Amino acid sequence: MRIVECENVVKTYQQGKISVSALRGVNLSIEKGDFVALAGPSGSGKTTVLNMIGGLDNADSGRIVVDGNNFSDMNSSQLAELRLHKIGFVFQSFNLIPVLSALENVEYVMLLQAVRAEERKTRAMAILDEVGLE
């Protein structure tokens, strides 16, 4: 079963009067259970592809489908809902909320998902324990 599909995805950024082509007709297919690594030199479009698949950025043209959801048919609220329930991110730099504790940062998405407080804390503590940050 295909979990991610990109067809002819194009993305161009404007830097002043200059157009910078980030993606030129990218095609990618990932089956459920696959392990995939994107590799390439700086500026080759790896982050742009991941931002597209994560629904963080929109393609100029082409088609992106994740778990049967065609991003072209979705508005920003629907994409936010999809990210909340179907897509996880591990960012290169820290994206913690500075006014929250480590526990509260781990609990945050579960809070948005309306997970009960007791279950949130139990799951968050287990996650922190797993990575040695209890």
Backbone as JSON, one array per atom type, in Angstrom:
{
  "sequence": "MRIVECENVVKTYQQGKISVSALRGVNLSIEKGDFVALAGPSGSGKTTVLNMIGGLDNADSGRIVVDGNNFSDMNSSQLAELRLHKIGFVFQSFNLIPVLSALENVEYVMLLQAVRAEERKTRAMAILDEVGLE",
  "N": [[0.85, -1.19, 0.0], [0.62, 2.15, -0.93], [1.87, 4.83, 0.89], [2.89, 7.38, 0.74], [2.89, 9.6, -1.95], [4.3, 11.38, -4.53], [3.88, 13.3, -7.37], [5.32, 14.71, -10.12], [6.1, 17.09, -8.72], [6.55, 20.49, -8.23], [8.37, 23.28, -7.08], [9.03, 26.63, -6.6], [10.92, 29.26, -5.3], [10.81, 32.72, -4.54], [13.31, 35.09, -4.47], [13.58, 38.13, -3.97], [13.81, 39.59, -7.06], [14.59, 37.32, -8.23], [13.99, 34.03, -9.29], [14.11, 30.94, -7.7], [14.53, 27.68, -8.35], [13.45, 25.07, -6.54], [12.38, 22.48, -6.54], [11.97, 20.37, -9.28], [9.74, 18.83, -10.87], [9.52, 16.48, -9.18], [9.25, 13.05, -8.46], [8.05, 10.58, -6.35], [7.57, 7.65, -4.49], [6.39, 5.97, -1.71], [6.06, 3.06, 0.04], [3.91, 1.6, 2.53], [5.55, 0.84, 5.52], [8.06, 0.99, 4.45], [11.49, 2.05, 4.75], [13.0, 5.05, 4.39], [15.55, 7.19, 3.18], [16.55, 10.46, 2.52], [19.05, 11.81, 0.63], [21.65, 14.06, -0.24], [23.4, 16.9, -1.65], [23.75, 20.09, 0.06], [21.07, 22.29, -0.49], [19.81, 20.82, -2.43], [17.14, 20.19, -2.31], [16.04, 18.51, -0.37], [14.92, 19.22, 2.2], [12.8, 20.79, 1.29], [11.21, 18.89, -0.07], [10.49, 17.27, 2.13], [9.07, 19.16, 3.67], [6.9, 19.53, 1.97], [5.72, 16.97, 1.89], [5.04, 16.82, 4.54], [3.04, 18.64, 4.68], [3.62, 21.25, 5.33], [4.34, 23.13, 3.54], [3.28, 24.35, 0.34], [3.03, 22.88, -2.88], [3.92, 24.28, -6.04], [3.0, 23.14, -8.34], [1.86, 19.88, -9.37], [1.26, 16.74, -7.66], [0.54, 15.66, -4.38], [0.09, 13.04, -2.23], [-0.78, 11.73, 0.83], [-1.25, 9.01, 2.82], [-3.67, 8.5, 1.5], [-4.77, 11.02, 1.35], [-5.19, 13.72, -0.67], [-3.28, 16.46, -1.04], [-3.84, 18.66, -2.6], [-6.54, 18.95, -2.54], [-7.1, 19.91, -0.05], [-7.66, 22.31, 2.55], [-5.99, 24.8, 4.65], [-6.76, 24.29, 7.32], [-7.59, 21.63, 7.23], [-5.18, 20.44, 6.51], [-3.7, 21.01, 8.82], [-5.08, 19.47, 10.68], [-4.54, 16.92, 9.64], [-1.74, 16.85, 10.02], [-1.73, 16.87, 12.8], [-2.75, 14.35, 13.49], [-1.65, 12.38, 11.82], [0.99, 12.8, 10.93], [4.35, 13.01, 11.93], [7.09, 14.95, 13.17], [10.61, 15.32, 13.3], [12.62, 17.73, 13.98], [15.55, 19.35, 12.69], [16.71, 21.37, 14.21], [16.13, 22.45, 17.59], [12.75, 22.69, 18.49], [11.31, 23.52, 20.69], [8.88, 24.67, 23.06], [9.66, 27.39, 24.81], [8.66, 28.27, 27.32], [7.57, 26.09, 28.46], [8.0, 23.05, 30.36], [10.18, 20.16, 29.89], [8.59, 17.87, 30.08], [6.03, 19.0, 29.65], [6.35, 19.95, 27.03], [6.56, 17.5, 25.67], [4.05, 16.48, 26.19], [2.4, 18.23, 24.81], [1.33, 17.9, 22.07], [-0.35, 15.75, 22.52], [-2.16, 16.98, 24.19], [-3.42, 18.71, 22.38], [-4.66, 16.76, 20.92], [-6.65, 16.0, 22.58], [-6.17, 14.07, 24.58], [-6.59, 12.52, 27.7], [-5.52, 14.05, 30.79], [-4.15, 12.45, 32.74], [-3.37, 10.17, 31.24], [-1.82, 11.45, 29.3], [0.35, 12.42, 30.84], [1.45, 10.01, 31.81], [2.2, 8.7, 29.41], [3.96, 10.61, 28.35], [5.97, 10.68, 30.32], [6.94, 8.08, 30.03], [8.01, 8.23, 27.47], [10.03, 10.17, 27.83], [11.6, 8.78, 29.63], [12.43, 6.66, 28.02], [14.31, 7.91, 26.38], [16.19, 8.71, 28.14], [15.73, 11.06, 29.57], [14.21, 11.35, 31.83]],
  "CA": [[0.0, 0.0, 0.0], [1.37, 3.4, -1.01], [1.55, 5.76, 1.99], [3.27, 8.72, 0.25], [3.07, 9.66, -3.39], [4.53, 12.71, -5.12], [3.92, 13.22, -8.84], [5.68, 15.94, -10.82], [6.03, 18.2, -7.77], [7.39, 21.64, -8.58], [8.36, 24.38, -6.11], [9.95, 27.73, -6.9], [10.92, 30.34, -4.32], [11.21, 34.04, -5.03], [14.26, 35.85, -3.66], [13.56, 39.41, -4.67], [13.41, 39.43, -8.46], [15.18, 36.07, -8.72], [13.27, 32.78, -9.03], [15.0, 29.82, -7.38], [13.83, 26.42, -8.54], [13.83, 24.13, -5.48], [12.0, 21.15, -7.02], [11.58, 20.39, -10.7], [9.1, 17.59, -11.3], [9.91, 15.37, -8.31], [8.37, 11.88, -8.35], [8.47, 9.76, -5.21], [6.54, 6.75, -4.01], [6.83, 5.25, -0.51], [5.1, 2.05, 0.46], [3.77, 1.44, 3.97], [6.57, -0.01, 6.1], [9.37, 1.29, 3.88], [12.41, 2.95, 5.43], [13.52, 5.88, 3.31], [16.47, 8.27, 3.53], [16.83, 11.42, 1.45], [20.45, 12.25, 0.73], [22.08, 14.92, -1.34], [24.13, 18.09, -1.19], [22.99, 21.24, 0.55], [20.38, 23.02, -1.55], [19.28, 19.92, -3.46], [15.68, 20.08, -2.2], [15.61, 17.51, 0.62], [14.02, 19.84, 3.17], [11.6, 21.22, 0.58], [10.4, 17.69, -0.27], [9.92, 16.88, 3.42], [8.06, 20.16, 4.02], [5.74, 19.27, 1.12], [5.09, 15.73, 2.37], [4.49, 17.11, 5.86], [1.96, 19.63, 4.59], [4.07, 22.53, 5.86], [4.5, 24.04, 2.41], [2.46, 23.94, -0.8], [3.68, 22.77, -4.18], [3.41, 25.17, -7.09], [2.22, 22.25, -9.19], [2.09, 18.48, -9.07], [0.3, 16.1, -6.76], [1.09, 15.02, -3.19], [-0.93, 12.26, -1.53], [-0.26, 11.06, 2.03], [-2.27, 8.16, 3.45], [-4.92, 8.66, 0.76], [-5.21, 12.42, 1.38], [-4.6, 14.53, -1.72], [-3.08, 17.78, -0.46], [-4.44, 19.67, -3.49], [-7.96, 19.06, -2.18], [-7.22, 20.24, 1.37], [-7.36, 23.68, 2.97], [-4.99, 24.85, 5.72], [-7.3, 23.65, 8.53], [-7.55, 20.19, 7.01], [-3.77, 20.04, 6.59], [-3.31, 21.06, 10.24], [-5.69, 18.28, 11.31], [-3.77, 15.78, 9.17], [-0.46, 16.87, 10.74], [-1.98, 16.55, 14.2], [-3.09, 12.95, 13.72], [-1.03, 11.4, 10.92], [2.37, 13.11, 10.53], [5.23, 13.43, 13.01], [8.29, 15.62, 12.72], [11.79, 15.47, 14.14], [13.3, 18.84, 13.32], [17.01, 19.4, 12.82], [16.99, 22.24, 15.35], [15.13, 22.32, 18.64], [11.52, 23.46, 18.31], [10.61, 23.42, 21.97], [8.21, 25.88, 23.53], [10.58, 27.71, 25.9], [8.0, 28.48, 28.61], [7.09, 24.8, 28.95], [9.01, 22.09, 30.8], [10.38, 19.06, 28.94], [7.37, 17.05, 30.17], [4.92, 19.72, 29.0], [6.61, 19.94, 25.59], [6.22, 16.17, 25.16], [2.59, 16.33, 26.33], [1.67, 19.25, 24.08], [0.53, 17.38, 20.94], [-1.44, 14.93, 23.09], [-3.15, 17.94, 24.67], [-4.18, 19.11, 21.19], [-5.45, 15.6, 20.5], [-7.65, 15.79, 23.64], [-5.84, 12.92, 25.42], [-6.81, 12.85, 29.11], [-4.32, 14.54, 31.48], [-3.43, 11.35, 33.39], [-2.74, 9.37, 30.19], [-0.77, 12.3, 28.72], [1.52, 12.44, 31.73], [2.02, 8.66, 31.83], [2.85, 8.47, 28.12], [5.09, 11.55, 28.22], [7.03, 10.21, 31.22], [7.52, 6.88, 29.42], [8.82, 8.69, 26.33], [11.23, 10.82, 28.38], [12.39, 7.69, 30.22], [13.03, 5.92, 26.9], [15.46, 8.63, 25.83], [17.1, 9.07, 29.23], [15.48, 12.43, 30.06], [13.2, 11.34, 32.88]],
  "C": [[0.89, 1.25, 0.0], [0.92, 4.35, 0.09], [1.88, 7.2, 1.61], [3.46, 8.63, -1.25], [3.22, 11.12, -3.83], [4.64, 12.51, -6.62], [4.2, 14.6, -9.42], [5.59, 17.19, -9.94], [7.06, 19.27, -8.12], [7.25, 22.69, -7.48], [9.44, 25.38, -6.49], [9.81, 28.79, -5.83], [11.36, 31.63, -4.99], [12.16, 34.67, -4.02], [14.44, 37.19, -4.35], [13.03, 39.21, -6.06], [13.88, 38.1, -9.05], [14.3, 34.89, -8.32], [14.28, 31.66, -8.81], [14.18, 28.54, -7.44], [14.31, 25.42, -7.49], [13.53, 22.69, -5.89], [11.51, 21.28, -8.45], [11.02, 19.03, -11.09], [9.51, 16.37, -10.5], [8.82, 14.29, -8.29], [8.93, 10.98, -7.25], [7.29, 8.91, -4.78], [7.1, 5.96, -2.83], [5.72, 4.31, -0.09], [5.05, 1.98, 1.99], [4.83, 0.45, 4.47], [7.97, 0.21, 5.54], [10.18, 2.17, 4.82], [13.12, 3.73, 4.34], [14.46, 6.94, 3.88], [16.65, 9.16, 2.32], [18.24, 11.93, 1.65], [20.78, 13.11, -0.47], [22.78, 16.14, -0.78], [23.19, 19.17, -0.68], [22.36, 21.97, -0.64], [19.77, 22.14, -2.62], [17.78, 19.68, -3.36], [15.16, 19.1, -1.17], [14.59, 18.09, 1.6], [12.72, 20.28, 2.51], [10.67, 20.03, 0.35], [9.72, 17.29, 1.04], [8.85, 17.87, 3.89], [6.78, 19.95, 3.21], [4.98, 18.04, 1.63], [4.45, 15.94, 3.73], [3.37, 18.13, 5.85], [2.32, 20.98, 5.17], [4.21, 23.58, 4.77], [3.7, 23.48, 1.25], [3.31, 23.86, -2.06], [3.1, 23.8, -5.13], [2.57, 24.38, -8.09], [2.63, 20.82, -8.86], [1.09, 17.98, -8.06], [1.04, 15.44, -5.61], [-0.06, 14.34, -2.47], [-0.25, 11.55, -0.37], [-1.41, 10.32, 2.68], [-3.65, 8.38, 2.81], [-5.46, 10.08, 0.72], [-4.47, 13.22, 0.32], [-4.51, 15.96, -1.21], [-3.7, 18.89, -1.31], [-5.89, 19.94, -3.12], [-8.18, 19.57, -0.76], [-6.89, 21.7, 1.63], [-6.39, 23.64, 4.16], [-5.47, 24.19, 7.01], [-7.25, 22.13, 8.41], [-6.11, 19.66, 7.07], [-3.28, 20.04, 8.03], [-3.85, 19.85, 10.98], [-4.93, 17.02, 10.9], [-2.43, 15.7, 9.88], [-0.64, 16.46, 12.19], [-2.14, 15.06, 14.44], [-2.29, 11.94, 12.89], [0.47, 11.61, 10.66], [3.16, 13.57, 11.75], [6.5, 14.03, 12.44], [9.39, 15.51, 13.76], [12.62, 16.53, 13.42], [14.8, 18.8, 13.61], [17.42, 20.27, 14.01], [15.86, 22.08, 16.37], [13.93, 23.22, 18.33], [10.68, 23.31, 19.57], [9.93, 24.75, 22.28], [8.93, 26.27, 24.82], [9.92, 27.89, 27.27], [7.44, 27.19, 29.2], [8.26, 23.93, 29.4], [9.17, 21.02, 29.72], [9.13, 18.17, 28.91], [6.22, 17.72, 29.43], [5.11, 19.8, 27.49], [6.24, 18.6, 24.98], [4.7, 15.96, 25.19], [1.8, 17.19, 25.34], [0.79, 18.73, 22.94], [-0.61, 16.52, 21.47], [-2.53, 15.82, 23.66], [-4.04, 18.4, 23.51], [-5.08, 17.99, 20.69], [-6.51, 15.2, 21.53], [-7.44, 14.48, 24.42], [-6.0, 13.37, 26.87], [-5.48, 13.15, 29.82], [-3.49, 13.4, 32.08], [-2.7, 10.49, 32.35], [-1.61, 10.15, 29.52], [0.5, 12.22, 29.53], [2.22, 11.08, 31.74], [2.8, 8.39, 30.55], [4.08, 9.37, 27.95], [6.25, 11.11, 29.1], [7.72, 8.98, 30.63], [8.43, 7.26, 28.25], [10.12, 9.33, 26.82], [12.17, 9.78, 28.99], [13.13, 6.91, 29.14], [14.28, 6.58, 26.35], [16.41, 9.15, 26.91], [16.92, 10.49, 29.76], [14.42, 12.49, 31.15], [13.56, 12.28, 34.0]]
}
